[in-house]
Every structure is written in structure tokens, then in C-alpha cells.
Amino acid sequence: MSKKTHFGYKQVDADKKEGMVAGVFDSVADKYDVMNDVMSFGIHRIWIKITLAQTGLKKGQRALDVAGGTGDLTIQMSKQVGPDGEVVMSDINAAMLEQGRRRLMNKGIAGNVKFVEANAEELPFEDNSFNCVTIAFGLRNVTNQDRALASIYRVLKPGGRLLVLEFSKPVIPGLNKAYDFYSFNILPKMGKVIADDEDSYRYLAESIRMHPDQETLKQMMQHAGFERCTYHNMSGGIVALHKGFKL
């Protein structure tokens, strides 16, 4: 019997989720940045900025941006490591990776950035390769998140850190109701108007609700071997930044 997992609120065969998620991002790739600005009212830029301040990267070091999408983190990390360093931007979705590659090339950033199509659960890199690994708004789309965390742990250098920026669970009383109304009534309509894709944005809203809460994700990171694990709530817990170290 096939192992089951969730795709939004639906139960699906685990071996089919990867392809279904790929379909979502194939559909939204060319409107991804515009929709991010509209969906978050631009606040996602602040979330990204806070995350970048926590990378600890120095000139000449190596970083990996898993599920790098259109390159928000990669662009700035390439500046943090400088011309003698390297940032690898990986994504399982070829359409998203291509959007990121084009965006970086248009900004004149390519010399110290490498693009790799890869599954977060089976990262094709050597052990102890990176000083910092980031994954922003990507972990909830991974079929087996424990395997992805273990894979990330393996490729991190001792002393390196993981930063997970992800939608989480609101912690302010009353925020849940307003957030749910926005997510399920307004967000899909925005997707229809801007990206001509209502279903994909309904899935994105559902996938957020199915993602582990702050404490659960912290425990998952600890189980994968990460130490000194902490998280920082942003926007009332709508988003959280988790940090853990490989010591």
C-alpha cells in the first residue's frame, strides 16, 4: 500500500506529491515575485532582510540556498561571501530555478553563484561543504521534511548554521481568524487576477496550515542533529525564522 502524505488538505500518495508541487510552481513561476509583493503587502522583504542578518557569512565562505526560487536570499548572500566565495542556489523545480537564474543575470550577479536542480531530501553535495544553508518558504513543500533536514545537516560544515524561514502559526490572540479569512477568501482571488491561477494559491494557503508549528519544527531540527536551535516569530507568528547549528 502506498504511503500517504498531504498536498494541502488532500491526502495523496507520497510518491506523487513531488510532481503535484512541481505543477504548482511551474504554473506560478513567472508571476512569483509579483505575487509575493501583493500577498505580503511587501512585508516579505523585511522577513528576508532579517534572515540575511543571521547568516553569519564571511568573505570567501560557501552558502547553499535550498528551494532558492527567484533568488531573494542568493542575491544578497553572493554579496556577503564576495568574489572569492560561492553561493549554490538549488531548487527542485526547473522553471523556478530558471526564473532565479535570469533574475540574477539581469542584475549582473553570476560570477560566484552556481545553479543546481536538486531535491532537498537528497542534496547532491559532499559532506561538510557549506558554512550556511538557507531554505525560505520551501520546507513546507518538501514531501519528507525529516529527510531534508538530515540532508542539510550532512552538507553543513561543523560550526555551520541552518536558517529556515517559513510560514508558521500566529501567536497573537484573534489573529488566526483574520489570517484565515485573508488566506482562503482573498488570496486565491488575487492568484486568479494576477497569475490566472486560483487553485495554486489555494494550495499554498492550505500547505501553510499543514506545516508544523514553531515548537514542532524546532524539535524536528534537534532530531536531525542541530544544536542551539531557536526561532524568532515575525508578524505575530505568521512567519518564523528557525536557526540551528551543526557543532
ChimeraX commands (.cxc) that place a marker at each C-alpha (Angstrom):
marker #1 position 0.00,0.00,0.00 radius 0.5
marker #1 position 1.38,3.42,-0.96 radius 0.5
marker #1 position 2.49,5.70,1.86 radius 0.5
marker #1 position 0.29,8.78,2.15 radius 0.5
marker #1 position 1.16,12.41,2.71 radius 0.5
marker #1 position -0.67,15.72,2.42 radius 0.5
marker #1 position -0.91,18.02,-0.57 radius 0.5
marker #1 position -2.61,20.99,1.02 radius 0.5
marker #1 position -5.63,19.46,2.73 radius 0.5
marker #1 position -5.76,16.44,0.39 radius 0.5
marker #1 position -4.27,13.04,1.21 radius 0.5
marker #1 position -2.17,11.82,-1.72 radius 0.5
marker #1 position 0.34,9.06,-2.41 radius 0.5
marker #1 position 3.71,10.25,-1.11 radius 0.5
marker #1 position 5.43,9.38,-4.37 radius 0.5
marker #1 position 3.05,11.68,-6.26 radius 0.5
marker #1 position 3.41,14.82,-4.14 radius 0.5
marker #1 position 6.68,15.95,-5.71 radius 0.5
marker #1 position 5.09,16.07,-9.16 radius 0.5
marker #1 position 1.99,17.83,-7.86 radius 0.5
marker #1 position 4.05,20.52,-6.12 radius 0.5
marker #1 position 6.09,20.88,-9.33 radius 0.5
marker #1 position 2.86,21.59,-11.19 radius 0.5
marker #1 position 2.02,24.40,-8.77 radius 0.5
marker #1 position 5.38,26.12,-9.20 radius 0.5
marker #1 position 5.51,25.56,-12.95 radius 0.5
marker #1 position 2.24,27.46,-13.04 radius 0.5
marker #1 position 3.23,30.39,-10.81 radius 0.5
marker #1 position 6.95,30.78,-11.64 radius 0.5
marker #1 position 6.71,33.79,-13.95 radius 0.5
marker #1 position 4.42,35.71,-11.55 radius 0.5
marker #1 position 6.07,34.53,-8.33 radius 0.5
marker #1 position 7.79,37.79,-7.36 radius 0.5
marker #1 position 4.79,39.97,-8.17 radius 0.5
marker #1 position 2.51,37.72,-6.14 radius 0.5
marker #1 position 4.91,37.73,-3.18 radius 0.5
marker #1 position 4.78,41.52,-3.06 radius 0.5
marker #1 position 0.99,41.60,-3.35 radius 0.5
marker #1 position 0.32,38.72,-0.94 radius 0.5
marker #1 position 2.50,40.06,1.86 radius 0.5
marker #1 position 1.97,43.77,1.11 radius 0.5
marker #1 position 5.75,43.93,0.68 radius 0.5
marker #1 position 6.44,42.74,4.23 radius 0.5
marker #1 position 8.25,39.63,2.94 radius 0.5
marker #1 position 11.17,41.93,2.08 radius 0.5
marker #1 position 11.57,42.64,5.82 radius 0.5
marker #1 position 11.41,38.90,6.63 radius 0.5
marker #1 position 14.16,38.28,4.06 radius 0.5
marker #1 position 16.29,41.13,5.43 radius 0.5
marker #1 position 16.06,39.77,8.98 radius 0.5
marker #1 position 17.04,36.32,7.73 radius 0.5
marker #1 position 20.05,37.66,5.84 radius 0.5
marker #1 position 21.29,39.39,9.00 radius 0.5
marker #1 position 21.54,35.95,10.63 radius 0.5
marker #1 position 23.64,34.08,8.03 radius 0.5
marker #1 position 26.96,34.80,9.76 radius 0.5
marker #1 position 28.64,34.58,6.36 radius 0.5
marker #1 position 32.10,35.99,5.81 radius 0.5
marker #1 position 34.08,36.72,2.65 radius 0.5
marker #1 position 35.33,33.59,0.91 radius 0.5
marker #1 position 32.79,31.23,2.50 radius 0.5
marker #1 position 30.23,28.92,0.83 radius 0.5
marker #1 position 26.46,29.06,1.21 radius 0.5
marker #1 position 23.61,26.94,-0.10 radius 0.5
marker #1 position 20.15,28.39,-0.76 radius 0.5
marker #1 position 17.78,25.39,-0.89 radius 0.5
marker #1 position 14.49,25.92,-2.72 radius 0.5
marker #1 position 16.04,29.21,-3.80 radius 0.5
marker #1 position 13.12,30.19,-6.01 radius 0.5
marker #1 position 13.78,33.52,-7.67 radius 0.5
marker #1 position 16.91,34.21,-5.66 radius 0.5
marker #1 position 15.99,36.75,-2.96 radius 0.5
marker #1 position 18.44,35.22,-0.49 radius 0.5
marker #1 position 21.02,34.15,-3.08 radius 0.5
marker #1 position 21.40,37.70,-4.42 radius 0.5
marker #1 position 22.38,39.11,-1.03 radius 0.5
marker #1 position 24.40,36.11,0.14 radius 0.5
marker #1 position 26.51,36.36,-3.02 radius 0.5
marker #1 position 27.49,39.84,-1.79 radius 0.5
marker #1 position 28.14,38.56,1.73 radius 0.5
marker #1 position 30.64,35.90,0.57 radius 0.5
marker #1 position 32.23,38.13,-2.08 radius 0.5
marker #1 position 34.01,37.14,-5.30 radius 0.5
marker #1 position 36.20,34.56,-3.54 radius 0.5
marker #1 position 33.19,32.82,-2.01 radius 0.5
marker #1 position 30.39,30.85,-3.61 radius 0.5
marker #1 position 26.62,30.54,-3.28 radius 0.5
marker #1 position 24.86,27.50,-4.67 radius 0.5
marker #1 position 21.21,28.12,-5.44 radius 0.5
marker #1 position 19.25,24.88,-5.67 radius 0.5
marker #1 position 15.63,24.19,-6.47 radius 0.5
marker #1 position 13.77,21.02,-7.37 radius 0.5
marker #1 position 11.69,22.96,-9.88 radius 0.5
marker #1 position 13.40,23.76,-13.19 radius 0.5
marker #1 position 11.01,26.64,-14.01 radius 0.5
marker #1 position 11.68,28.37,-10.68 radius 0.5
marker #1 position 15.42,27.81,-11.00 radius 0.5
marker #1 position 15.37,29.36,-14.47 radius 0.5
marker #1 position 13.47,32.39,-13.15 radius 0.5
marker #1 position 16.13,32.81,-10.48 radius 0.5
marker #1 position 18.98,32.41,-12.95 radius 0.5
marker #1 position 17.51,35.03,-15.28 radius 0.5
marker #1 position 16.90,37.44,-12.43 radius 0.5
marker #1 position 20.46,37.16,-11.15 radius 0.5
marker #1 position 21.93,37.53,-14.62 radius 0.5
marker #1 position 19.80,40.65,-15.20 radius 0.5
marker #1 position 21.28,42.08,-12.01 radius 0.5
marker #1 position 24.79,41.22,-13.14 radius 0.5
marker #1 position 25.20,38.58,-10.44 radius 0.5
marker #1 position 26.52,35.27,-11.70 radius 0.5
marker #1 position 30.27,35.08,-11.12 radius 0.5
marker #1 position 30.12,33.47,-7.67 radius 0.5
marker #1 position 26.71,31.77,-7.98 radius 0.5
marker #1 position 26.08,28.21,-9.15 radius 0.5
marker #1 position 22.62,26.88,-10.07 radius 0.5
marker #1 position 21.74,23.24,-9.32 radius 0.5
marker #1 position 18.44,21.45,-9.86 radius 0.5
marker #1 position 18.17,19.28,-6.75 radius 0.5
marker #1 position 15.79,17.60,-4.34 radius 0.5
marker #1 position 16.20,18.90,-0.78 radius 0.5
marker #1 position 15.82,15.33,0.51 radius 0.5
marker #1 position 18.89,14.15,-1.46 radius 0.5
marker #1 position 21.22,17.12,-1.85 radius 0.5
marker #1 position 23.95,16.22,-4.40 radius 0.5
marker #1 position 26.81,17.82,-2.45 radius 0.5
marker #1 position 29.69,16.43,-0.42 radius 0.5
marker #1 position 29.58,16.22,3.36 radius 0.5
marker #1 position 30.68,19.32,5.27 radius 0.5
marker #1 position 30.52,21.63,2.22 radius 0.5
marker #1 position 28.74,24.81,3.36 radius 0.5
marker #1 position 29.07,27.41,6.10 radius 0.5
marker #1 position 25.40,28.33,5.91 radius 0.5
marker #1 position 22.29,26.71,4.41 radius 0.5
marker #1 position 19.06,28.63,3.97 radius 0.5
marker #1 position 15.60,27.49,2.96 radius 0.5
marker #1 position 12.93,30.17,2.68 radius 0.5
marker #1 position 9.27,29.27,2.15 radius 0.5
marker #1 position 10.28,25.90,0.74 radius 0.5
marker #1 position 10.34,23.37,3.56 radius 0.5
marker #1 position 6.55,23.04,3.73 radius 0.5
marker #1 position 6.51,21.83,0.12 radius 0.5
marker #1 position 9.02,19.03,0.74 radius 0.5
marker #1 position 7.47,15.56,0.89 radius 0.5
marker #1 position 9.71,14.22,3.67 radius 0.5
marker #1 position 10.87,17.14,5.77 radius 0.5
marker #1 position 12.89,14.98,8.18 radius 0.5
marker #1 position 14.94,13.63,5.28 radius 0.5
marker #1 position 15.52,17.17,4.00 radius 0.5
marker #1 position 16.74,18.35,7.41 radius 0.5
marker #1 position 19.07,15.34,7.65 radius 0.5
marker #1 position 20.38,16.04,4.14 radius 0.5
marker #1 position 21.03,19.68,5.03 radius 0.5
marker #1 position 22.78,18.66,8.24 radius 0.5
marker #1 position 25.08,16.37,6.27 radius 0.5
marker #1 position 26.26,19.05,3.83 radius 0.5
marker #1 position 26.85,21.69,6.51 radius 0.5
marker #1 position 30.35,22.20,7.82 radius 0.5
marker #1 position 30.92,21.83,11.57 radius 0.5
marker #1 position 30.16,25.25,13.02 radius 0.5
marker #1 position 27.78,25.98,10.15 radius 0.5
marker #1 position 24.18,27.01,10.53 radius 0.5
marker #1 position 20.78,26.37,9.02 radius 0.5
marker #1 position 18.20,29.12,8.63 radius 0.5
marker #1 position 14.60,28.10,7.91 radius 0.5
marker #1 position 12.27,30.98,7.05 radius 0.5
marker #1 position 8.73,29.65,6.82 radius 0.5
marker #1 position 5.11,30.47,7.40 radius 0.5
marker #1 position 4.10,29.32,10.85 radius 0.5
marker #1 position 1.32,29.58,13.45 radius 0.5
marker #1 position 0.03,33.01,14.60 radius 0.5
marker #1 position 0.60,33.61,18.31 radius 0.5
marker #1 position -1.42,36.82,18.78 radius 0.5
marker #1 position -4.99,36.23,20.06 radius 0.5
marker #1 position -7.56,36.86,17.34 radius 0.5
marker #1 position -5.01,36.94,14.51 radius 0.5
marker #1 position -5.89,33.42,13.37 radius 0.5
marker #1 position -9.42,34.35,12.27 radius 0.5
marker #1 position -8.34,37.36,10.23 radius 0.5
marker #1 position -5.44,35.40,8.73 radius 0.5
marker #1 position -7.71,32.50,7.76 radius 0.5
marker #1 position -10.22,34.84,6.12 radius 0.5
marker #1 position -7.47,36.50,4.11 radius 0.5
marker #1 position -5.82,33.19,3.14 radius 0.5
marker #1 position -8.94,31.37,1.96 radius 0.5
marker #1 position -11.12,34.18,0.67 radius 0.5
marker #1 position -8.79,36.87,-0.67 radius 0.5
marker #1 position -5.52,35.13,-1.54 radius 0.5
marker #1 position -6.98,32.67,-4.11 radius 0.5
marker #1 position -8.82,35.57,-5.80 radius 0.5
marker #1 position -5.55,37.51,-6.01 radius 0.5
marker #1 position -4.00,34.44,-7.61 radius 0.5
marker #1 position -6.78,34.32,-10.17 radius 0.5
marker #1 position -6.48,38.01,-11.09 radius 0.5
marker #1 position -2.68,38.33,-11.10 radius 0.5
marker #1 position -1.43,34.86,-12.03 radius 0.5
marker #1 position -4.61,33.41,-13.60 radius 0.5
marker #1 position -4.29,30.55,-11.13 radius 0.5
marker #1 position -6.70,30.31,-8.22 radius 0.5
marker #1 position -6.05,26.65,-7.37 radius 0.5
marker #1 position -2.30,27.01,-6.85 radius 0.5
marker #1 position -2.74,29.81,-4.35 radius 0.5
marker #1 position -5.44,27.86,-2.53 radius 0.5
marker #1 position -2.91,25.02,-2.24 radius 0.5
marker #1 position -0.28,27.44,-0.90 radius 0.5
marker #1 position -2.72,28.61,1.80 radius 0.5
marker #1 position -3.55,25.01,2.73 radius 0.5
marker #1 position 0.11,23.97,2.76 radius 0.5
marker #1 position 0.83,26.69,5.32 radius 0.5
marker #1 position -1.84,25.28,7.64 radius 0.5
marker #1 position -0.38,21.77,7.34 radius 0.5
marker #1 position 3.17,22.89,8.18 radius 0.5
marker #1 position 4.50,22.07,11.67 radius 0.5
marker #1 position 4.19,24.80,14.28 radius 0.5
marker #1 position 7.20,26.58,15.76 radius 0.5
marker #1 position 7.95,24.15,18.58 radius 0.5
marker #1 position 7.42,21.07,16.41 radius 0.5
marker #1 position 9.83,22.30,13.73 radius 0.5
marker #1 position 12.38,23.15,16.43 radius 0.5
marker #1 position 12.13,19.55,17.71 radius 0.5
marker #1 position 12.48,18.20,14.16 radius 0.5
marker #1 position 15.68,20.18,13.72 radius 0.5
marker #1 position 17.02,18.88,17.01 radius 0.5
marker #1 position 16.16,15.32,15.99 radius 0.5
marker #1 position 18.17,15.84,12.76 radius 0.5
marker #1 position 21.21,16.71,14.89 radius 0.5
marker #1 position 21.07,20.51,15.01 radius 0.5
marker #1 position 22.03,22.19,18.27 radius 0.5
marker #1 position 21.34,25.58,19.84 radius 0.5
marker #1 position 18.02,25.62,17.95 radius 0.5
marker #1 position 15.95,28.78,18.32 radius 0.5
marker #1 position 13.16,30.54,16.46 radius 0.5
marker #1 position 12.05,34.12,16.10 radius 0.5
marker #1 position 8.42,34.96,15.37 radius 0.5
marker #1 position 7.69,37.72,12.87 radius 0.5
marker #1 position 4.38,39.38,12.03 radius 0.5
marker #1 position 2.72,37.82,15.05 radius 0.5
marker #1 position 3.91,34.32,14.22 radius 0.5
marker #1 position 2.57,34.31,10.67 radius 0.5
marker #1 position 6.22,33.73,9.78 radius 0.5
marker #1 position 9.04,32.31,11.91 radius 0.5
marker #1 position 12.79,32.16,11.39 radius 0.5
marker #1 position 14.32,28.98,12.80 radius 0.5
marker #1 position 18.06,28.72,13.37 radius 0.5
marker #1 position 20.19,25.70,14.26 radius 0.5
marker #1 position 23.90,24.86,14.27 radius 0.5
marker #1 position 25.99,21.82,13.37 radius 0.5
marker #1 position 28.56,21.77,16.17 radius 0.5
marker link #1:1,2 radius 0.2
marker link #1:2,3 radius 0.2
marker link #1:3,4 radius 0.2
marker link #1:4,5 radius 0.2
marker link #1:5,6 radius 0.2
marker link #1:6,7 radius 0.2
marker link #1:7,8 radius 0.2
marker link #1:8,9 radius 0.2
marker link #1:9,10 radius 0.2
marker link #1:10,11 radius 0.2
marker link #1:11,12 radius 0.2
marker link #1:12,13 radius 0.2
marker link #1:13,14 radius 0.2
marker link #1:14,15 radius 0.2
marker link #1:15,16 radius 0.2
marker link #1:16,17 radius 0.2
marker link #1:17,18 radius 0.2
marker link #1:18,19 radius 0.2
marker link #1:19,20 radius 0.2
marker link #1:20,21 radius 0.2
marker link #1:21,22 radius 0.2
marker link #1:22,23 radius 0.2
marker link #1:23,24 radius 0.2
marker link #1:24,25 radius 0.2
marker link #1:25,26 radius 0.2
marker link #1:26,27 radius 0.2
marker link #1:27,28 radius 0.2
marker link #1:28,29 radius 0.2
marker link #1:29,30 radius 0.2
marker link #1:30,31 radius 0.2
marker link #1:31,32 radius 0.2
marker link #1:32,33 radius 0.2
marker link #1:33,34 radius 0.2
marker link #1:34,35 radius 0.2
marker link #1:35,36 radius 0.2
marker link #1:36,37 radius 0.2
marker link #1:37,38 radius 0.2
marker link #1:38,39 radius 0.2
marker link #1:39,40 radius 0.2
marker link #1:40,41 radius 0.2
marker link #1:41,42 radius 0.2
marker link #1:42,43 radius 0.2
marker link #1:43,44 radius 0.2
marker link #1:44,45 radius 0.2
marker link #1:45,46 radius 0.2
marker link #1:46,47 radius 0.2
marker link #1:47,48 radius 0.2
marker link #1:48,49 radius 0.2
marker link #1:49,50 radius 0.2
marker link #1:50,51 radius 0.2
marker link #1:51,52 radius 0.2
marker link #1:52,53 radius 0.2
marker link #1:53,54 radius 0.2
marker link #1:54,55 radius 0.2
marker link #1:55,56 radius 0.2
marker link #1:56,57 radius 0.2
marker link #1:57,58 radius 0.2
marker link #1:58,59 radius 0.2
marker link #1:59,60 radius 0.2
marker link #1:60,61 radius 0.2
marker link #1:61,62 radius 0.2
marker link #1:62,63 radius 0.2
marker link #1:63,64 radius 0.2
marker link #1:64,65 radius 0.2
marker link #1:65,66 radius 0.2
marker link #1:66,67 radius 0.2
marker link #1:67,68 radius 0.2
marker link #1:68,69 radius 0.2
marker link #1:69,70 radius 0.2
marker link #1:70,71 radius 0.2
marker link #1:71,72 radius 0.2
marker link #1:72,73 radius 0.2
marker link #1:73,74 radius 0.2
marker link #1:74,75 radius 0.2
marker link #1:75,76 radius 0.2
marker link #1:76,77 radius 0.2
marker link #1:77,78 radius 0.2
marker link #1:78,79 radius 0.2
marker link #1:79,80 radius 0.2
marker link #1:80,81 radius 0.2
marker link #1:81,82 radius 0.2
marker link #1:82,83 radius 0.2
marker link #1:83,84 radius 0.2
marker link #1:84,85 radius 0.2
marker link #1:85,86 radius 0.2
marker link #1:86,87 radius 0.2
marker link #1:87,88 radius 0.2
marker link #1:88,89 radius 0.2
marker link #1:89,90 radius 0.2
marker link #1:90,91 radius 0.2
marker link #1:91,92 radius 0.2
marker link #1:92,93 radius 0.2
marker link #1:93,94 radius 0.2
marker link #1:94,95 radius 0.2
marker link #1:95,96 radius 0.2
marker link #1:96,97 radius 0.2
marker link #1:97,98 radius 0.2
marker link #1:98,99 radius 0.2
marker link #1:99,100 radius 0.2
marker link #1:100,101 radius 0.2
marker link #1:101,102 radius 0.2
marker link #1:102,103 radius 0.2
marker link #1:103,104 radius 0.2
marker link #1:104,105 radius 0.2
marker link #1:105,106 radius 0.2
marker link #1:106,107 radius 0.2
marker link #1:107,108 radius 0.2
marker link #1:108,109 radius 0.2
marker link #1:109,110 radius 0.2
marker link #1:110,111 radius 0.2
marker link #1:111,112 radius 0.2
marker link #1:112,113 radius 0.2
marker link #1:113,114 radius 0.2
marker link #1:114,115 radius 0.2
marker link #1:115,116 radius 0.2
marker link #1:116,117 radius 0.2
marker link #1:117,118 radius 0.2
marker link #1:118,119 radius 0.2
marker link #1:119,120 radius 0.2
marker link #1:120,121 radius 0.2
marker link #1:121,122 radius 0.2
marker link #1:122,123 radius 0.2
marker link #1:123,124 radius 0.2
marker link #1:124,125 radius 0.2
marker link #1:125,126 radius 0.2
marker link #1:126,127 radius 0.2
marker link #1:127,128 radius 0.2
marker link #1:128,129 radius 0.2
marker link #1:129,130 radius 0.2
marker link #1:130,131 radius 0.2
marker link #1:131,132 radius 0.2
marker link #1:132,133 radius 0.2
marker link #1:133,134 radius 0.2
marker link #1:134,135 radius 0.2
marker link #1:135,136 radius 0.2
marker link #1:136,137 radius 0.2
marker link #1:137,138 radius 0.2
marker link #1:138,139 radius 0.2
marker link #1:139,140 radius 0.2
marker link #1:140,141 radius 0.2
marker link #1:141,142 radius 0.2
marker link #1:142,143 radius 0.2
marker link #1:143,144 radius 0.2
marker link #1:144,145 radius 0.2
marker link #1:145,146 radius 0.2
marker link #1:146,147 radius 0.2
marker link #1:147,148 radius 0.2
marker link #1:148,149 radius 0.2
marker link #1:149,150 radius 0.2
marker link #1:150,151 radius 0.2
marker link #1:151,152 radius 0.2
marker link #1:152,153 radius 0.2
marker link #1:153,154 radius 0.2
marker link #1:154,155 radius 0.2
marker link #1:155,156 radius 0.2
marker link #1:156,157 radius 0.2
marker link #1:157,158 radius 0.2
marker link #1:158,159 radius 0.2
marker link #1:159,160 radius 0.2
marker link #1:160,161 radius 0.2
marker link #1:161,162 radius 0.2
marker link #1:162,163 radius 0.2
marker link #1:163,164 radius 0.2
marker link #1:164,165 radius 0.2
marker link #1:165,166 radius 0.2
marker link #1:166,167 radius 0.2
marker link #1:167,168 radius 0.2
marker link #1:168,169 radius 0.2
marker link #1:169,170 radius 0.2
marker link #1:170,171 radius 0.2
marker link #1:171,172 radius 0.2
marker link #1:172,173 radius 0.2
marker link #1:173,174 radius 0.2
marker link #1:174,175 radius 0.2
marker link #1:175,176 radius 0.2
marker link #1:176,177 radius 0.2
marker link #1:177,178 radius 0.2
marker link #1:178,179 radius 0.2
marker link #1:179,180 radius 0.2
marker link #1:180,181 radius 0.2
marker link #1:181,182 radius 0.2
marker link #1:182,183 radius 0.2
marker link #1:183,184 radius 0.2
marker link #1:184,185 radius 0.2
marker link #1:185,186 radius 0.2
marker link #1:186,187 radius 0.2
marker link #1:187,188 radius 0.2
marker link #1:188,189 radius 0.2
marker link #1:189,190 radius 0.2
marker link #1:190,191 radius 0.2
marker link #1:191,192 radius 0.2
marker link #1:192,193 radius 0.2
marker link #1:193,194 radius 0.2
marker link #1:194,195 radius 0.2
marker link #1:195,196 radius 0.2
marker link #1:196,197 radius 0.2
marker link #1:197,198 radius 0.2
marker link #1:198,199 radius 0.2
marker link #1:199,200 radius 0.2
marker link #1:200,201 radius 0.2
marker link #1:201,202 radius 0.2
marker link #1:202,203 radius 0.2
marker link #1:203,204 radius 0.2
marker link #1:204,205 radius 0.2
marker link #1:205,206 radius 0.2
marker link #1:206,207 radius 0.2
marker link #1:207,208 radius 0.2
marker link #1:208,209 radius 0.2
marker link #1:209,210 radius 0.2
marker link #1:210,211 radius 0.2
marker link #1:211,212 radius 0.2
marker link #1:212,213 radius 0.2
marker link #1:213,214 radius 0.2
marker link #1:214,215 radius 0.2
marker link #1:215,216 radius 0.2
marker link #1:216,217 radius 0.2
marker link #1:217,218 radius 0.2
marker link #1:218,219 radius 0.2
marker link #1:219,220 radius 0.2
marker link #1:220,221 radius 0.2
marker link #1:221,222 radius 0.2
marker link #1:222,223 radius 0.2
marker link #1:223,224 radius 0.2
marker link #1:224,225 radius 0.2
marker link #1:225,226 radius 0.2
marker link #1:226,227 radius 0.2
marker link #1:227,228 radius 0.2
marker link #1:228,229 radius 0.2
marker link #1:229,230 radius 0.2
marker link #1:230,231 radius 0.2
marker link #1:231,232 radius 0.2
marker link #1:232,233 radius 0.2
marker link #1:233,234 radius 0.2
marker link #1:234,235 radius 0.2
marker link #1:235,236 radius 0.2
marker link #1:236,237 radius 0.2
marker link #1:237,238 radius 0.2
marker link #1:238,239 radius 0.2
marker link #1:239,240 radius 0.2
marker link #1:240,241 radius 0.2
marker link #1:241,242 radius 0.2
marker link #1:242,243 radius 0.2
marker link #1:243,244 radius 0.2
marker link #1:244,245 radius 0.2
marker link #1:245,246 radius 0.2
marker link #1:246,247 radius 0.2
view
